[in-house]
């Protein structure tokens, strides 16, 4: 493992790393699909929705037409996925369903892992979400007193835009190499490493890492394993 003695802050991805998106949202998806008499499984719908959401975010940043925000790109991806499966829904139904995002739950290993890590590092959220939304999730869903909660709205672009990681270090008053990005999204770790941050890949989903020079300094299956590697 690389020398991480200079690291002072861990910057955590929220969606899919701390918060269990699939586990939290598929019950709501299943109820919605049942109401529409759709034969599509909630798991398939979620996989297609998540795939499209990432594309919406990448397009949003690449086209540079103005930052739409996390929830708006999630909404657009939901509408696209409904159309992909020929499921009709009114704008009011879509808006009502999107409230499910306020009820996301953390993975069970998050709290014990953070408890072990807090003695050595500043623990910081660095997320694609909007500031008010992140504050709600941290306070009411994760229920953890993070040292800072940083939104990509500071720079107006989604991760892995390099400005996100560099601005995070600036906001924390640290050099980039004093920050370590923790994410279950490999593109997030690649983006951070390319900017000089250290990186930890929490491989919750059993997915391969990219072929790239920007490899993670640490790979773990969950936050308890991560804490064991870093403390």
One Martini backbone bead per residue (centre of mass of N, CA, C, O) as a GRO file, in nm:
protein
  231
    1UNK     BB    1   0.099   0.034   0.017
    2UNK     BB    2   0.081   0.345   0.028
    3UNK     BB    3   0.183   0.643   0.157
    4UNK     BB    4  -0.058   0.788   0.411
    5UNK     BB    5   0.058   0.994   0.633
    6UNK     BB    6  -0.059   1.277   0.505
    7UNK     BB    7  -0.338   1.209   0.563
    8UNK     BB    8  -0.638   1.400   0.691
    9UNK     BB    9  -0.869   1.339   0.470
   10UNK     BB   10  -1.191   1.206   0.406
   11UNK     BB   11  -1.364   1.169   0.097
   12UNK     BB   12  -1.708   1.104   0.049
   13UNK     BB   13  -1.913   0.930  -0.107
   14UNK     BB   14  -2.266   0.882  -0.105
   15UNK     BB   15  -2.383   0.752  -0.370
   16UNK     BB   16  -2.324   0.405  -0.312
   17UNK     BB   17  -2.133   0.420  -0.048
   18UNK     BB   18  -2.314   0.508   0.197
   19UNK     BB   19  -2.566   0.477   0.018
   20UNK     BB   20  -2.835   0.251  -0.055
   21UNK     BB   21  -2.992   0.272  -0.337
   22UNK     BB   22  -3.114   0.000  -0.420
   23UNK     BB   23  -3.227  -0.086  -0.138
   24UNK     BB   24  -3.405   0.178  -0.108
   25UNK     BB   25  -3.564   0.196  -0.404
   26UNK     BB   26  -3.694  -0.079  -0.495
   27UNK     BB   27  -3.957  -0.072  -0.329
   28UNK     BB   28  -4.071   0.179  -0.476
   29UNK     BB   29  -4.056   0.066  -0.759
   30UNK     BB   30  -4.238  -0.179  -0.719
   31UNK     BB   31  -4.491  -0.018  -0.645
   32UNK     BB   32  -4.507   0.147  -0.905
   33UNK     BB   33  -4.517  -0.092  -1.109
   34UNK     BB   34  -4.770  -0.223  -0.996
   35UNK     BB   35  -4.955   0.028  -1.055
   36UNK     BB   36  -4.877  -0.019  -1.379
   37UNK     BB   37  -4.864  -0.320  -1.464
   38UNK     BB   38  -4.570  -0.414  -1.468
   39UNK     BB   39  -4.314  -0.666  -1.568
   40UNK     BB   40  -4.092  -0.520  -1.451
   41UNK     BB   41  -3.833  -0.524  -1.260
   42UNK     BB   42  -3.689  -0.346  -1.014
   43UNK     BB   43  -3.392  -0.425  -1.078
   44UNK     BB   44  -3.394  -0.352  -1.378
   45UNK     BB   45  -3.486  -0.062  -1.354
   46UNK     BB   46  -3.254   0.034  -1.177
   47UNK     BB   47  -3.019  -0.032  -1.366
   48UNK     BB   48  -3.120   0.160  -1.593
   49UNK     BB   49  -3.137   0.418  -1.429
   50UNK     BB   50  -2.843   0.439  -1.328
   51UNK     BB   51  -2.714   0.442  -1.604
   52UNK     BB   52  -2.861   0.702  -1.704
   53UNK     BB   53  -2.774   0.898  -1.483
   54UNK     BB   54  -2.476   0.905  -1.550
   55UNK     BB   55  -2.513   1.014  -1.836
   56UNK     BB   56  -2.652   1.276  -1.756
   57UNK     BB   57  -2.410   1.387  -1.596
   58UNK     BB   58  -2.196   1.382  -1.814
   59UNK     BB   59  -2.347   1.560  -2.016
   60UNK     BB   60  -2.382   1.808  -1.841
   61UNK     BB   61  -2.075   1.869  -1.822
   62UNK     BB   62  -1.983   1.855  -2.125
   63UNK     BB   63  -2.188   2.085  -2.238
   64UNK     BB   64  -2.196   2.348  -2.062
   65UNK     BB   65  -2.521   2.463  -1.988
   66UNK     BB   66  -2.547   2.395  -1.697
   67UNK     BB   67  -2.622   2.305  -1.377
   68UNK     BB   68  -2.882   2.086  -1.283
   69UNK     BB   69  -2.846   1.856  -1.086
   70UNK     BB   70  -2.908   1.563  -0.933
   71UNK     BB   71  -3.224   1.538  -0.927
   72UNK     BB   72  -3.267   1.611  -1.224
   73UNK     BB   73  -3.106   1.378  -1.350
   74UNK     BB   74  -3.275   1.161  -1.211
   75UNK     BB   75  -3.543   1.239  -1.337
   76UNK     BB   76  -3.466   1.209  -1.634
   77UNK     BB   77  -3.387   0.907  -1.606
   78UNK     BB   78  -3.667   0.811  -1.520
   79UNK     BB   79  -3.818   0.897  -1.773
   80UNK     BB   80  -3.649   0.729  -1.968
   81UNK     BB   81  -3.709   0.448  -1.836
   82UNK     BB   82  -4.007   0.454  -1.879
   83UNK     BB   83  -3.989   0.471  -2.190
   84UNK     BB   84  -3.824   0.210  -2.234
   85UNK     BB   85  -4.089   0.048  -2.087
   86UNK     BB   86  -4.368   0.172  -2.152
   87UNK     BB   87  -4.434   0.383  -1.904
   88UNK     BB   88  -4.674   0.565  -1.783
   89UNK     BB   89  -4.643   0.923  -1.673
   90UNK     BB   90  -4.685   1.185  -1.488
   91UNK     BB   91  -4.541   1.456  -1.356
   92UNK     BB   92  -4.669   1.406  -1.074
   93UNK     BB   93  -4.572   1.114  -1.042
   94UNK     BB   94  -4.275   1.172  -1.061
   95UNK     BB   95  -4.255   1.373  -0.827
   96UNK     BB   96  -4.358   1.177  -0.611
   97UNK     BB   97  -4.140   0.957  -0.645
   98UNK     BB   98  -3.881   1.138  -0.583
   99UNK     BB   99  -3.920   1.130  -0.266
  100UNK     BB  100  -3.758   0.866  -0.211
  101UNK     BB  101  -3.471   1.004  -0.182
  102UNK     BB  102  -3.525   1.093   0.129
  103UNK     BB  103  -3.501   0.757   0.221
  104UNK     BB  104  -3.219   0.690   0.241
  105UNK     BB  105  -2.986   0.427   0.326
  106UNK     BB  106  -2.737   0.297   0.493
  107UNK     BB  107  -2.496   0.101   0.530
  108UNK     BB  108  -2.415  -0.103   0.802
  109UNK     BB  109  -2.087  -0.035   0.789
  110UNK     BB  110  -2.059   0.272   0.826
  111UNK     BB  111  -2.059   0.345   1.130
  112UNK     BB  112  -1.823   0.158   1.226
  113UNK     BB  113  -1.616   0.276   1.031
  114UNK     BB  114  -1.628   0.576   1.117
  115UNK     BB  115  -1.557   0.535   1.413
  116UNK     BB  116  -1.261   0.443   1.349
  117UNK     BB  117  -1.173   0.697   1.162
  118UNK     BB  118  -1.213   0.960   1.345
  119UNK     BB  119  -0.931   0.948   1.509
  120UNK     BB  120  -0.753   1.033   1.232
  121UNK     BB  121  -0.984   1.180   1.060
  122UNK     BB  122  -1.137   1.366   0.847
  123UNK     BB  123  -1.492   1.372   0.772
  124UNK     BB  124  -1.610   1.391   0.428
  125UNK     BB  125  -1.838   1.515   0.208
  126UNK     BB  126  -1.833   1.432  -0.158
  127UNK     BB  127  -2.093   1.547  -0.372
  128UNK     BB  128  -2.347   1.562  -0.628
  129UNK     BB  129  -2.525   1.699  -0.446
  130UNK     BB  130  -2.722   1.910  -0.294
  131UNK     BB  131  -2.689   2.082  -0.011
  132UNK     BB  132  -2.970   2.034   0.124
  133UNK     BB  133  -2.979   1.731   0.064
  134UNK     BB  134  -2.721   1.654   0.217
  135UNK     BB  135  -2.805   1.754   0.494
  136UNK     BB  136  -3.044   1.563   0.525
  137UNK     BB  137  -2.893   1.292   0.492
  138UNK     BB  138  -2.683   1.326   0.718
  139UNK     BB  139  -2.886   1.388   0.957
  140UNK     BB  140  -3.146   1.173   0.892
  141UNK     BB  141  -2.993   0.906   0.767
  142UNK     BB  142  -2.698   0.872   0.863
  143UNK     BB  143  -2.626   1.015   1.135
  144UNK     BB  144  -2.359   1.212   1.092
  145UNK     BB  145  -2.080   1.422   1.206
  146UNK     BB  146  -1.948   1.581   0.984
  147UNK     BB  147  -1.690   1.808   0.915
  148UNK     BB  148  -1.802   1.808   0.610
  149UNK     BB  149  -2.014   1.941   0.332
  150UNK     BB  150  -1.964   1.879  -0.016
  151UNK     BB  151  -2.053   2.030  -0.318
  152UNK     BB  152  -2.051   2.058  -0.667
  153UNK     BB  153  -2.180   2.348  -0.668
  154UNK     BB  154  -1.912   2.503  -0.628
  155UNK     BB  155  -1.844   2.436  -0.961
  156UNK     BB  156  -2.068   2.317  -1.166
  157UNK     BB  157  -1.991   1.994  -1.147
  158UNK     BB  158  -1.942   1.672  -1.201
  159UNK     BB  159  -1.827   1.396  -1.128
  160UNK     BB  160  -1.482   1.393  -1.248
  161UNK     BB  161  -1.421   1.679  -1.215
  162UNK     BB  162  -1.134   1.839  -1.116
  163UNK     BB  163  -1.258   2.080  -0.951
  164UNK     BB  164  -1.382   1.920  -0.722
  165UNK     BB  165  -1.119   1.817  -0.581
  166UNK     BB  166  -0.963   2.086  -0.557
  167UNK     BB  167  -1.183   2.239  -0.397
  168UNK     BB  168  -1.191   2.057  -0.154
  169UNK     BB  169  -0.905   2.108  -0.056
  170UNK     BB  170  -0.939   2.411  -0.028
  171UNK     BB  171  -1.175   2.407   0.181
  172UNK     BB  172  -0.977   2.236   0.389
  173UNK     BB  173  -0.672   2.341   0.376
  174UNK     BB  174  -0.540   2.140   0.160
  175UNK     BB  175  -0.367   1.923   0.005
  176UNK     BB  176  -0.434   1.683  -0.215
  177UNK     BB  177  -0.245   1.460  -0.067
  178UNK     BB  178  -0.432   1.500   0.210
  179UNK     BB  179  -0.644   1.349   0.036
  180UNK     BB  180  -0.909   1.089   0.044
  181UNK     BB  181  -1.091   0.907  -0.179
  182UNK     BB  182  -1.418   0.759  -0.123
  183UNK     BB  183  -1.537   0.490  -0.344
  184UNK     BB  184  -1.770   0.284  -0.546
  185UNK     BB  185  -1.676   0.466  -0.785
  186UNK     BB  186  -1.424   0.442  -0.998
  187UNK     BB  187  -1.430   0.722  -1.142
  188UNK     BB  188  -1.380   0.878  -0.875
  189UNK     BB  189  -1.098   0.771  -0.817
  190UNK     BB  190  -0.968   0.849  -1.081
  191UNK     BB  191  -1.022   1.154  -1.060
  192UNK     BB  192  -0.866   1.199  -0.796
  193UNK     BB  193  -0.589   1.081  -0.878
  194UNK     BB  194  -0.546   1.278  -1.122
  195UNK     BB  195  -0.531   1.528  -0.893
  196UNK     BB  196  -0.356   1.390  -0.630
  197UNK     BB  197  -0.518   1.212  -0.481
  198UNK     BB  198  -0.610   0.983  -0.291
  199UNK     BB  199  -0.740   0.627  -0.295
  200UNK     BB  200  -1.059   0.449  -0.235
  201UNK     BB  201  -1.197   0.128  -0.310
  202UNK     BB  202  -1.535   0.036  -0.265
  203UNK     BB  203  -1.630  -0.291  -0.357
  204UNK     BB  204  -1.963  -0.356  -0.343
  205UNK     BB  205  -2.017  -0.487  -0.664
  206UNK     BB  206  -1.792  -0.658  -0.808
  207UNK     BB  207  -1.605  -0.462  -0.980
  208UNK     BB  208  -1.403  -0.352  -1.201
  209UNK     BB  209  -1.122  -0.181  -1.273
  210UNK     BB  210  -0.965   0.029  -1.444
  211UNK     BB  211  -0.750   0.093  -1.713
  212UNK     BB  212  -0.506   0.268  -1.525
  213UNK     BB  213  -0.276   0.468  -1.357
  214UNK     BB  214  -0.526   0.535  -1.146
  215UNK     BB  215  -0.491   0.380  -0.872
  216UNK     BB  216  -0.565   0.255  -0.586
  217UNK     BB  217  -0.443   0.244  -0.256
  218UNK     BB  218  -0.726   0.117  -0.176
  219UNK     BB  219  -0.904  -0.196  -0.115
  220UNK     BB  220  -1.254  -0.259  -0.037
  221UNK     BB  221  -1.573  -0.393   0.065
  222UNK     BB  222  -1.584  -0.196   0.319
  223UNK     BB  223  -1.563   0.007   0.602
  224UNK     BB  224  -1.425  -0.193   0.788
  225UNK     BB  225  -1.194  -0.263   0.599
  226UNK     BB  226  -1.096   0.024   0.563
  227UNK     BB  227  -1.025   0.078   0.860
  228UNK     BB  228  -0.815  -0.152   0.877
  229UNK     BB  229  -0.621  -0.018   0.655
  230UNK     BB  230  -0.605   0.296   0.800
  231UNK     BB  231  -0.556   0.210   1.135
   0.00000   0.00000   0.00000
